[in-house]
Amino acid sequence: MIRRFTEHPASVNETYFQHMGMAFGFGSKMLVGSIACFLHGLFPWVCLTRGSDTVRVLHHRMVSHRTVRPPKDATTVVAAGD
């Protein structure tokens, strides 16, 4: 059971608590971006770029700066065209 709490965080080189902090950070930024999008929907002159800025920043942080280790029991799979 404990493995379920540690396997995924370990695959991205984080401890359980580091991963929780990162997830809470992403979630809070997504929540703010979501609220900005709803406000923009109601009042089109408000929060003109906040939603897209939030997506751009989070994508950069998550994808461009991530180090992923394959799970210990994973087999190597080569995608078509690689």
mmCIF file as gemmi writes it, N, C-alpha and C atoms, coordinates in Angstrom:
data_model
loop_
_atom_site.group_PDB
_atom_site.id
_atom_site.type_symbol
_atom_site.label_atom_id
_atom_site.label_alt_id
_atom_site.label_comp_id
_atom_site.label_asym_id
_atom_site.label_entity_id
_atom_site.label_seq_id
_atom_site.pdbx_PDB_ins_code
_atom_site.Cartn_x
_atom_site.Cartn_y
_atom_site.Cartn_z
_atom_site.occupancy
_atom_site.B_iso_or_equiv
_atom_site.pdbx_formal_charge
_atom_site.auth_seq_id
_atom_site.auth_asym_id
_atom_site.pdbx_PDB_model_num
ATOM 1 N N . MET Axp A 1 ? 0.822 -1.197 0 1 0 ? 1 A 1
ATOM 2 C CA . MET Axp A 1 ? 0 0 0 1 0 ? 1 A 1
ATOM 3 C C . MET Axp A 1 ? 0.869 1.266 0 1 0 ? 1 A 1
ATOM 4 N N . ILE Axp A 2 ? 1.932 1.27 0.747 1 0 ? 2 A 1
ATOM 5 C CA . ILE Axp A 2 ? 2.807 2.448 0.803 1 0 ? 2 A 1
ATOM 6 C C . ILE Axp A 2 ? 3.41 2.738 -0.568 1 0 ? 2 A 1
ATOM 7 N N . ARG Axp A 3 ? 3.655 1.679 -1.336 1 0 ? 3 A 1
ATOM 8 C CA . ARG Axp A 3 ? 4.223 1.848 -2.674 1 0 ? 3 A 1
ATOM 9 C C . ARG Axp A 3 ? 3.345 2.751 -3.536 1 0 ? 3 A 1
ATOM 10 N N . ARG Axp A 4 ? 2.031 2.686 -3.345 1 0 ? 4 A 1
ATOM 11 C CA . ARG Axp A 4 ? 1.113 3.526 -4.123 1 0 ? 4 A 1
ATOM 12 C C . ARG Axp A 4 ? 1.353 5.007 -3.847 1 0 ? 4 A 1
ATOM 13 N N . PHE Axp A 5 ? 1.846 5.336 -2.662 1 0 ? 5 A 1
ATOM 14 C CA . PHE Axp A 5 ? 2.115 6.732 -2.31 1 0 ? 5 A 1
ATOM 15 C C . PHE Axp A 5 ? 3.489 7.193 -2.778 1 0 ? 5 A 1
ATOM 16 N N . THR Axp A 6 ? 4.387 6.276 -3.071 1 0 ? 6 A 1
ATOM 17 C CA . THR Axp A 6 ? 5.768 6.669 -3.375 1 0 ? 6 A 1
ATOM 18 C C . THR Axp A 6 ? 6.209 6.366 -4.808 1 0 ? 6 A 1
ATOM 19 N N . GLU Axp A 7 ? 5.538 5.464 -5.485 1 0 ? 7 A 1
ATOM 20 C CA . GLU Axp A 7 ? 5.991 5.028 -6.81 1 0 ? 7 A 1
ATOM 21 C C . GLU Axp A 7 ? 5.984 6.176 -7.828 1 0 ? 7 A 1
ATOM 22 N N . HIS Axp A 8 ? 4.862 6.86 -7.987 1 0 ? 8 A 1
ATOM 23 C CA . HIS Axp A 8 ? 4.808 7.95 -8.963 1 0 ? 8 A 1
ATOM 24 C C . HIS Axp A 8 ? 5.726 9.112 -8.581 1 0 ? 8 A 1
ATOM 25 N N . PRO Axp A 9 ? 5.701 9.607 -7.34 1 0 ? 9 A 1
ATOM 26 C CA . PRO Axp A 9 ? 6.648 10.681 -7.003 1 0 ? 9 A 1
ATOM 27 C C . PRO Axp A 9 ? 8.098 10.291 -7.298 1 0 ? 9 A 1
ATOM 28 N N . ALA Axp A 10 ? 8.462 9.046 -7.002 1 0 ? 10 A 1
ATOM 29 C CA . ALA Axp A 10 ? 9.83 8.602 -7.282 1 0 ? 10 A 1
ATOM 30 C C . ALA Axp A 10 ? 10.12 8.619 -8.775 1 0 ? 10 A 1
ATOM 31 N N . SER Axp A 11 ? 9.113 8.355 -9.602 1 0 ? 11 A 1
ATOM 32 C CA . SER Axp A 11 ? 9.331 8.336 -11.053 1 0 ? 11 A 1
ATOM 33 C C . SER Axp A 11 ? 9.65 9.717 -11.61 1 0 ? 11 A 1
ATOM 34 N N . VAL Axp A 12 ? 9.335 10.764 -10.858 1 0 ? 12 A 1
ATOM 35 C CA . VAL Axp A 12 ? 9.68 12.131 -11.277 1 0 ? 12 A 1
ATOM 36 C C . VAL Axp A 12 ? 10.71 12.738 -10.315 1 0 ? 12 A 1
ATOM 37 N N . ASN Axp A 13 ? 11.458 11.85 -9.652 1 0 ? 13 A 1
ATOM 38 C CA . ASN Axp A 13 ? 12.562 12.241 -8.757 1 0 ? 13 A 1
ATOM 39 C C . ASN Axp A 13 ? 12.123 13.162 -7.624 1 0 ? 13 A 1
ATOM 40 N N . GLU Axp A 14 ? 10.992 12.843 -7.004 1 0 ? 14 A 1
ATOM 41 C CA . GLU Axp A 14 ? 10.497 13.613 -5.866 1 0 ? 14 A 1
ATOM 42 C C . GLU Axp A 14 ? 10.097 12.659 -4.756 1 0 ? 14 A 1
ATOM 43 N N . THR Axp A 15 ? 10.121 13.179 -3.527 1 0 ? 15 A 1
ATOM 44 C CA . THR Axp A 15 ? 9.561 12.422 -2.42 1 0 ? 15 A 1
ATOM 45 C C . THR Axp A 15 ? 8.054 12.641 -2.427 1 0 ? 15 A 1
ATOM 46 N N . TYR Axp A 16 ? 7.359 11.906 -1.577 1 0 ? 16 A 1
ATOM 47 C CA . TYR Axp A 16 ? 5.906 12.066 -1.474 1 0 ? 16 A 1
ATOM 48 C C . TYR Axp A 16 ? 5.552 13.519 -1.138 1 0 ? 16 A 1
ATOM 49 N N . PHE Axp A 17 ? 6.238 14.096 -0.146 1 0 ? 17 A 1
ATOM 50 C CA . PHE Axp A 17 ? 5.902 15.456 0.28 1 0 ? 17 A 1
ATOM 51 C C . PHE Axp A 17 ? 6.329 16.51 -0.737 1 0 ? 17 A 1
ATOM 52 N N . GLN Axp A 18 ? 7.439 16.293 -1.426 1 0 ? 18 A 1
ATOM 53 C CA . GLN Axp A 18 ? 7.821 17.207 -2.504 1 0 ? 18 A 1
ATOM 54 C C . GLN Axp A 18 ? 6.766 17.175 -3.611 1 0 ? 18 A 1
ATOM 55 N N . HIS Axp A 19 ? 6.316 15.971 -3.944 1 0 ? 19 A 1
ATOM 56 C CA . HIS Axp A 19 ? 5.313 15.829 -4.99 1 0 ? 19 A 1
ATOM 57 C C . HIS Axp A 19 ? 3.999 16.48 -4.568 1 0 ? 19 A 1
ATOM 58 N N . MET Axp A 20 ? 3.626 16.313 -3.308 1 0 ? 20 A 1
ATOM 59 C CA . MET Axp A 20 ? 2.407 16.944 -2.801 1 0 ? 20 A 1
ATOM 60 C C . MET Axp A 20 ? 2.511 18.466 -2.924 1 0 ? 20 A 1
ATOM 61 N N . GLY Axp A 21 ? 3.657 19.008 -2.553 1 0 ? 21 A 1
ATOM 62 C CA . GLY Axp A 21 ? 3.859 20.455 -2.661 1 0 ? 21 A 1
ATOM 63 C C . GLY Axp A 21 ? 3.765 20.939 -4.1 1 0 ? 21 A 1
ATOM 64 N N . MET Axp A 22 ? 4.389 20.195 -5.015 1 0 ? 22 A 1
ATOM 65 C CA . MET Axp A 22 ? 4.324 20.57 -6.423 1 0 ? 22 A 1
ATOM 66 C C . MET Axp A 22 ? 2.887 20.499 -6.927 1 0 ? 22 A 1
ATOM 67 N N . ALA Axp A 23 ? 2.179 19.431 -6.579 1 0 ? 23 A 1
ATOM 68 C CA . ALA Axp A 23 ? 0.798 19.265 -7.035 1 0 ? 23 A 1
ATOM 69 C C . ALA Axp A 23 ? -0.097 20.366 -6.467 1 0 ? 23 A 1
ATOM 70 N N . PHE Axp A 24 ? 0.083 20.698 -5.193 1 0 ? 24 A 1
ATOM 71 C CA . PHE Axp A 24 ? -0.7 21.781 -4.6 1 0 ? 24 A 1
ATOM 72 C C . PHE Axp A 24 ? -0.371 23.118 -5.26 1 0 ? 24 A 1
ATOM 73 N N . GLY Axp A 25 ? 0.902 23.331 -5.588 1 0 ? 25 A 1
ATOM 74 C CA . GLY Axp A 25 ? 1.295 24.561 -6.277 1 0 ? 25 A 1
ATOM 75 C C . GLY Axp A 25 ? 0.656 24.663 -7.653 1 0 ? 25 A 1
ATOM 76 N N . PHE Axp A 26 ? 0.713 23.559 -8.406 1 0 ? 26 A 1
ATOM 77 C CA . PHE Axp A 26 ? 0.091 23.546 -9.727 1 0 ? 26 A 1
ATOM 78 C C . PHE Axp A 26 ? -1.413 23.743 -9.598 1 0 ? 26 A 1
ATOM 79 N N . GLY Axp A 27 ? -2.011 23.035 -8.653 1 0 ? 27 A 1
ATOM 80 C CA . GLY Axp A 27 ? -3.457 23.129 -8.469 1 0 ? 27 A 1
ATOM 81 C C . GLY Axp A 27 ? -3.905 24.53 -8.119 1 0 ? 27 A 1
ATOM 82 N N . SER Axp A 28 ? -3.151 25.21 -7.253 1 0 ? 28 A 1
ATOM 83 C CA . SER Axp A 28 ? -3.54 26.574 -6.875 1 0 ? 28 A 1
ATOM 84 C C . SER Axp A 28 ? -3.402 27.525 -8.059 1 0 ? 28 A 1
ATOM 85 N N . LYS Axp A 29 ? -2.34 27.363 -8.848 1 0 ? 29 A 1
ATOM 86 C CA . LYS Axp A 29 ? -2.185 28.211 -10.044 1 0 ? 29 A 1
ATOM 87 C C . LYS Axp A 29 ? -3.294 27.926 -11.06 1 0 ? 29 A 1
ATOM 88 N N . MET Axp A 30 ? -3.663 26.653 -11.197 1 0 ? 30 A 1
ATOM 89 C CA . MET Axp A 30 ? -4.748 26.299 -12.109 1 0 ? 30 A 1
ATOM 90 C C . MET Axp A 30 ? -6.075 26.876 -11.618 1 0 ? 30 A 1
ATOM 91 N N . LEU Axp A 31 ? -6.285 26.867 -10.315 1 0 ? 31 A 1
ATOM 92 C CA . LEU Axp A 31 ? -7.518 27.418 -9.754 1 0 ? 31 A 1
ATOM 93 C C . LEU Axp A 31 ? -7.615 28.92 -10.031 1 0 ? 31 A 1
ATOM 94 N N . VAL Axp A 32 ? -6.52 29.635 -9.82 1 0 ? 32 A 1
ATOM 95 C CA . VAL Axp A 32 ? -6.503 31.076 -10.097 1 0 ? 32 A 1
ATOM 96 C C . VAL Axp A 32 ? -6.739 31.322 -11.589 1 0 ? 32 A 1
ATOM 97 N N . GLY Axp A 33 ? -6.073 30.548 -12.454 1 0 ? 33 A 1
ATOM 98 C CA . GLY Axp A 33 ? -6.267 30.692 -13.895 1 0 ? 33 A 1
ATOM 99 C C . GLY Axp A 33 ? -7.699 30.378 -14.303 1 0 ? 33 A 1
ATOM 100 N N . SER Axp A 34 ? -8.293 29.382 -13.666 1 0 ? 34 A 1
ATOM 101 C CA . SER Axp A 34 ? -9.677 29.013 -13.957 1 0 ? 34 A 1
ATOM 102 C C . SER Axp A 34 ? -10.642 30.127 -13.563 1 0 ? 34 A 1
ATOM 103 N N . ILE Axp A 35 ? -10.44 30.68 -12.394 1 0 ? 35 A 1
ATOM 104 C CA . ILE Axp A 35 ? -11.298 31.79 -11.943 1 0 ? 35 A 1
ATOM 105 C C . ILE Axp A 35 ? -11.157 32.969 -12.907 1 0 ? 35 A 1
ATOM 106 N N . ALA Axp A 36 ? -9.925 33.236 -13.346 1 0 ? 36 A 1
ATOM 107 C CA . ALA Axp A 36 ? -9.7 34.318 -14.304 1 0 ? 36 A 1
ATOM 108 C C . ALA Axp A 36 ? -10.458 34.061 -15.605 1 0 ? 36 A 1
ATOM 109 N N . CYS Axp A 37 ? -10.483 32.814 -16.053 1 0 ? 37 A 1
ATOM 110 C CA . CYS Axp A 37 ? -11.217 32.474 -17.283 1 0 ? 37 A 1
ATOM 111 C C . CYS Axp A 37 ? -12.718 32.692 -17.108 1 0 ? 37 A 1
ATOM 112 N N . PHE Axp A 38 ? -13.256 32.279 -15.959 1 0 ? 38 A 1
ATOM 113 C CA . PHE Axp A 38 ? -14.68 32.508 -15.705 1 0 ? 38 A 1
ATOM 114 C C . PHE Axp A 38 ? -14.995 34.002 -15.642 1 0 ? 38 A 1
ATOM 115 N N . LEU Axp A 39 ? -14.125 34.769 -14.982 1 0 ? 39 A 1
ATOM 116 C CA . LEU Axp A 39 ? -14.332 36.218 -14.932 1 0 ? 39 A 1
ATOM 117 C C . LEU Axp A 39 ? -14.265 36.819 -16.33 1 0 ? 39 A 1
ATOM 118 N N . HIS Axp A 40 ? -13.33 36.355 -17.138 1 0 ? 40 A 1
ATOM 119 C CA . HIS Axp A 40 ? -13.199 36.845 -18.511 1 0 ? 40 A 1
ATOM 120 C C . HIS Axp A 40 ? -14.456 36.52 -19.317 1 0 ? 40 A 1
ATOM 121 N N . GLY Axp A 41 ? -15.031 35.347 -19.07 1 0 ? 41 A 1
ATOM 122 C CA . GLY Axp A 41 ? -16.267 34.988 -19.767 1 0 ? 41 A 1
ATOM 123 C C . GLY Axp A 41 ? -17.411 35.937 -19.435 1 0 ? 41 A 1
ATOM 124 N N . LEU Axp A 42 ? -17.487 36.341 -18.169 1 0 ? 42 A 1
ATOM 125 C CA . LEU Axp A 42 ? -18.542 37.265 -17.747 1 0 ? 42 A 1
ATOM 126 C C . LEU Axp A 42 ? -18.252 38.704 -18.15 1 0 ? 42 A 1
ATOM 127 N N . PHE Axp A 43 ? -17 39.093 -18.005 1 0 ? 43 A 1
ATOM 128 C CA . PHE Axp A 43 ? -16.57 40.468 -18.277 1 0 ? 43 A 1
ATOM 129 C C . PHE Axp A 43 ? -15.386 40.41 -19.247 1 0 ? 43 A 1
ATOM 130 N N . PRO Axp A 44 ? -15.641 40.434 -20.548 1 0 ? 44 A 1
ATOM 131 C CA . PRO Axp A 44 ? -14.6 40.206 -21.553 1 0 ? 44 A 1
ATOM 132 C C . PRO Axp A 44 ? -13.405 41.158 -21.494 1 0 ? 44 A 1
ATOM 133 N N . TRP Axp A 45 ? -13.524 42.254 -20.814 1 0 ? 45 A 1
ATOM 134 C CA . TRP Axp A 45 ? -12.417 43.209 -20.726 1 0 ? 45 A 1
ATOM 135 C C . TRP Axp A 45 ? -11.499 42.917 -19.54 1 0 ? 45 A 1
ATOM 136 N N . VAL Axp A 46 ? -11.83 41.893 -18.733 1 0 ? 46 A 1
ATOM 137 C CA . VAL Axp A 46 ? -11.057 41.552 -17.541 1 0 ? 46 A 1
ATOM 138 C C . VAL Axp A 46 ? -10.228 40.293 -17.817 1 0 ? 46 A 1
ATOM 139 N N . CYS Axp A 47 ? -9.057 40.224 -17.24 1 0 ? 47 A 1
ATOM 140 C CA . CYS Axp A 47 ? -8.203 39.012 -17.315 1 0 ? 47 A 1
ATOM 141 C C . CYS Axp A 47 ? -8.007 38.554 -18.756 1 0 ? 47 A 1
ATOM 142 N N . LEU Axp A 48 ? -7.539 39.435 -19.592 1 0 ? 48 A 1
ATOM 143 C CA . LEU Axp A 48 ? -7.431 39.147 -21.029 1 0 ? 48 A 1
ATOM 144 C C . LEU Axp A 48 ? -6.487 37.99 -21.351 1 0 ? 48 A 1
ATOM 145 N N . THR Axp A 49 ? -5.388 37.86 -20.621 1 0 ? 49 A 1
ATOM 146 C CA . THR Axp A 49 ? -4.415 36.818 -20.955 1 0 ? 49 A 1
ATOM 147 C C . THR Axp A 49 ? -4.088 35.892 -19.787 1 0 ? 49 A 1
ATOM 148 N N . ARG Axp A 50 ? -4.718 36.078 -18.656 1 0 ? 50 A 1
ATOM 149 C CA . ARG Axp A 50 ? -4.353 35.301 -17.459 1 0 ? 50 A 1
ATOM 150 C C . ARG Axp A 50 ? -4.497 33.793 -17.677 1 0 ? 50 A 1
ATOM 151 N N . GLY Axp A 51 ? -5.569 33.349 -18.289 1 0 ? 51 A 1
ATOM 152 C CA . GLY Axp A 51 ? -5.766 31.915 -18.517 1 0 ? 51 A 1
ATOM 153 C C . GLY Axp A 51 ? -4.676 31.326 -19.386 1 0 ? 51 A 1
ATOM 154 N N . SER Axp A 52 ? -4.425 31.922 -20.531 1 0 ? 52 A 1
ATOM 155 C CA . SER Axp A 52 ? -3.399 31.39 -21.437 1 0 ? 52 A 1
ATOM 156 C C . SER Axp A 52 ? -2.003 31.542 -20.848 1 0 ? 52 A 1
ATOM 157 N N . ASP Axp A 53 ? -1.764 32.628 -20.107 1 0 ? 53 A 1
ATOM 158 C CA . ASP Axp A 53 ? -0.468 32.792 -19.44 1 0 ? 53 A 1
ATOM 159 C C . ASP Axp A 53 ? -0.241 31.682 -18.42 1 0 ? 53 A 1
ATOM 160 N N . THR Axp A 54 ? -1.286 31.35 -17.684 1 0 ? 54 A 1
ATOM 161 C CA . THR Axp A 54 ? -1.189 30.293 -16.677 1 0 ? 54 A 1
ATOM 162 C C . THR Axp A 54 ? -0.874 28.953 -17.333 1 0 ? 54 A 1
ATOM 163 N N . VAL Axp A 55 ? -1.566 28.63 -18.412 1 0 ? 55 A 1
ATOM 164 C CA . VAL Axp A 55 ? -1.316 27.372 -19.122 1 0 ? 55 A 1
ATOM 165 C C . VAL Axp A 55 ? 0.118 27.336 -19.636 1 0 ? 55 A 1
ATOM 166 N N . ARG Axp A 56 ? 0.575 28.428 -20.216 1 0 ? 56 A 1
ATOM 167 C CA . ARG Axp A 56 ? 1.931 28.493 -20.77 1 0 ? 56 A 1
ATOM 168 C C . ARG Axp A 56 ? 2.983 28.277 -19.679 1 0 ? 56 A 1
ATOM 169 N N . VAL Axp A 57 ? 2.832 28.965 -18.552 1 0 ? 57 A 1
ATOM 170 C CA . VAL Axp A 57 ? 3.797 28.85 -17.454 1 0 ? 57 A 1
ATOM 171 C C . VAL Axp A 57 ? 3.802 27.436 -16.878 1 0 ? 57 A 1
ATOM 172 N N . LEU Axp A 58 ? 2.615 26.879 -16.655 1 0 ? 58 A 1
ATOM 173 C CA . LEU Axp A 58 ? 2.545 25.538 -16.08 1 0 ? 58 A 1
ATOM 174 C C . LEU Axp A 58 ? 3.085 24.485 -17.043 1 0 ? 58 A 1
ATOM 175 N N . HIS Axp A 59 ? 2.808 24.641 -18.328 1 0 ? 59 A 1
ATOM 176 C CA . HIS Axp A 59 ? 3.35 23.698 -19.309 1 0 ? 59 A 1
ATOM 177 C C . HIS Axp A 59 ? 4.869 23.747 -19.299 1 0 ? 59 A 1
ATOM 178 N N . HIS Axp A 60 ? 5.423 24.948 -19.306 1 0 ? 60 A 1
ATOM 179 C CA . HIS Axp A 60 ? 6.878 25.104 -19.289 1 0 ? 60 A 1
ATOM 180 C C . HIS Axp A 60 ? 7.465 24.455 -18.039 1 0 ? 60 A 1
ATOM 181 N N . ARG Axp A 61 ? 6.837 24.703 -16.905 1 0 ? 61 A 1
ATOM 182 C CA . ARG Axp A 61 ? 7.332 24.169 -15.642 1 0 ? 61 A 1
ATOM 183 C C . ARG Axp A 61 ? 7.207 22.645 -15.577 1 0 ? 61 A 1
ATOM 184 N N . MET Axp A 62 ? 6.123 22.116 -16.08 1 0 ? 62 A 1
ATOM 185 C CA . MET Axp A 62 ? 5.885 20.681 -15.968 1 0 ? 62 A 1
ATOM 186 C C . MET Axp A 62 ? 6.624 19.874 -17.022 1 0 ? 62 A 1
ATOM 187 N N . VAL Axp A 63 ? 6.597 20.31 -18.253 1 0 ? 63 A 1
ATOM 188 C CA . VAL Axp A 63 ? 7.137 19.511 -19.349 1 0 ? 63 A 1
ATOM 189 C C . VAL Axp A 63 ? 8.608 19.823 -19.61 1 0 ? 63 A 1
ATOM 190 N N . SER Axp A 64 ? 8.959 21.076 -19.645 1 0 ? 64 A 1
ATOM 191 C CA . SER Axp A 64 ? 10.32 21.458 -20.009 1 0 ? 64 A 1
ATOM 192 C C . SER Axp A 64 ? 11.335 21.192 -18.902 1 0 ? 64 A 1
ATOM 193 N N . HIS Axp A 65 ? 10.899 21.143 -17.665 1 0 ? 65 A 1
ATOM 194 C CA . HIS Axp A 65 ? 11.829 21.001 -16.553 1 0 ? 65 A 1
ATOM 195 C C . HIS Axp A 65 ? 11.649 19.685 -15.798 1 0 ? 65 A 1
ATOM 196 N N . ARG Axp A 66 ? 11.076 18.695 -16.43 1 0 ? 66 A 1
ATOM 197 C CA . ARG Axp A 66 ? 10.793 17.436 -15.748 1 0 ? 66 A 1
ATOM 198 C C . ARG Axp A 66 ? 11.841 16.39 -16.089 1 0 ? 66 A 1
ATOM 199 N N . THR Axp A 67 ? 12.234 15.651 -15.072 1 0 ? 67 A 1
ATOM 200 C CA . THR Axp A 67 ? 13.093 14.495 -15.25 1 0 ? 67 A 1
ATOM 201 C C . THR Axp A 67 ? 12.283 13.282 -14.837 1 0 ? 67 A 1
ATOM 202 N N . VAL Axp A 68 ? 12.013 12.416 -15.788 1 0 ? 68 A 1
ATOM 203 C CA . VAL Axp A 68 ? 11.167 11.257 -15.509 1 0 ? 68 A 1
ATOM 204 C C . VAL Axp A 68 ? 12.012 9.995 -15.587 1 0 ? 68 A 1
ATOM 205 N N . ARG Axp A 69 ? 11.865 9.16 -14.568 1 0 ? 69 A 1
ATOM 206 C CA . ARG Axp A 69 ? 12.496 7.843 -14.576 1 0 ? 69 A 1
ATOM 207 C C . ARG Axp A 69 ? 11.418 6.813 -14.844 1 0 ? 69 A 1
ATOM 208 N N . PRO Axp A 70 ? 11.681 5.844 -15.694 1 0 ? 70 A 1
ATOM 209 C CA . PRO Axp A 70 ? 10.677 4.801 -15.921 1 0 ? 70 A 1
ATOM 210 C C . PRO Axp A 70 ? 10.515 3.957 -14.66 1 0 ? 70 A 1
ATOM 211 N N . PRO Axp A 71 ? 9.321 3.415 -14.429 1 0 ? 71 A 1
ATOM 212 C CA . PRO Axp A 71 ? 9.125 2.529 -13.285 1 0 ? 71 A 1
ATOM 213 C C . PRO Axp A 71 ? 10.076 1.338 -13.365 1 0 ? 71 A 1
ATOM 214 N N . LYS Axp A 72 ? 10.405 0.775 -12.211 1 0 ? 72 A 1
ATOM 215 C CA . LYS Axp A 72 ? 11.358 -0.338 -12.166 1 0 ? 72 A 1
ATOM 216 C C . LYS Axp A 72 ? 10.919 -1.537 -12.981 1 0 ? 72 A 1
ATOM 217 N N . ASP Axp A 73 ? 9.609 -1.792 -13.042 1 0 ? 73 A 1
ATOM 218 C CA . ASP Axp A 73 ? 9.127 -2.961 -13.757 1 0 ? 73 A 1
ATOM 219 C C . ASP Axp A 73 ? 8.685 -2.664 -15.191 1 0 ? 73 A 1
ATOM 220 N N . ALA Axp A 74 ? 9.009 -1.477 -15.695 1 0 ? 74 A 1
ATOM 221 C CA . ALA Axp A 74 ? 8.591 -1.087 -17.048 1 0 ? 74 A 1
ATOM 222 C C . ALA Axp A 74 ? 9.48 -1.758 -18.083 1 0 ? 74 A 1
ATOM 223 N N . THR Axp A 75 ? 8.891 -2.113 -19.19 1 0 ? 75 A 1
ATOM 224 C CA . THR Axp A 75 ? 9.651 -2.631 -20.319 1 0 ? 75 A 1
ATOM 225 C C . THR Axp A 75 ? 9.882 -1.49 -21.296 1 0 ? 75 A 1
ATOM 226 N N . THR Axp A 76 ? 10.928 -1.563 -22.041 1 0 ? 76 A 1
ATOM 227 C CA . THR Axp A 76 ? 11.255 -0.512 -22.993 1 0 ? 76 A 1
ATOM 228 C C . THR Axp A 76 ? 10.345 -0.641 -24.212 1 0 ? 76 A 1
ATOM 229 N N . VAL Axp A 77 ? 9.692 0.469 -24.563 1 0 ? 77 A 1
ATOM 230 C CA . VAL Axp A 77 ? 8.824 0.494 -25.726 1 0 ? 77 A 1
ATOM 231 C C . VAL Axp A 77 ? 9.325 1.606 -26.627 1 0 ? 77 A 1
ATOM 232 N N . VAL Axp A 78 ? 9.516 1.298 -27.883 1 0 ? 78 A 1
ATOM 233 C CA . VAL Axp A 78 ? 9.98 2.28 -28.848 1 0 ? 78 A 1
ATOM 234 C C . VAL Axp A 78 ? 8.779 2.71 -29.671 1 0 ? 78 A 1
ATOM 235 N N . ALA Axp A 79 ? 8.534 4.022 -29.717 1 0 ? 79 A 1
ATOM 236 C CA . ALA Axp A 79 ? 7.411 4.546 -30.489 1 0 ? 79 A 1
ATOM 237 C C . ALA Axp A 79 ? 7.755 4.505 -31.964 1 0 ? 79 A 1
ATOM 238 N N . ALA Axp A 80 ? 6.724 4.409 -32.777 1 0 ? 80 A 1
ATOM 239 C CA . ALA Axp A 80 ? 6.9 4.4 -34.231 1 0 ? 80 A 1
ATOM 240 C C . ALA Axp A 80 ? 7.568 5.686 -34.669 1 0 ? 80 A 1
ATOM 241 N N . GLY Axp A 81 ? 8.566 5.607 -35.474 1 0 ? 81 A 1
ATOM 242 C CA . GLY Axp A 81 ? 9.253 6.775 -35.992 1 0 ? 81 A 1
ATOM 243 C C . GLY Axp A 81 ? 10.456 7.184 -35.16 1 0 ? 81 A 1
ATOM 244 N N . ASP Axp A 82 ? 10.702 6.522 -34.043 1 0 ? 82 A 1
ATOM 245 C CA . ASP Axp A 82 ? 11.869 6.852 -33.211 1 0 ? 82 A 1
ATOM 246 C C . ASP Axp A 82 ? 13.085 6.077 -33.65 1 0 ? 82 A 1
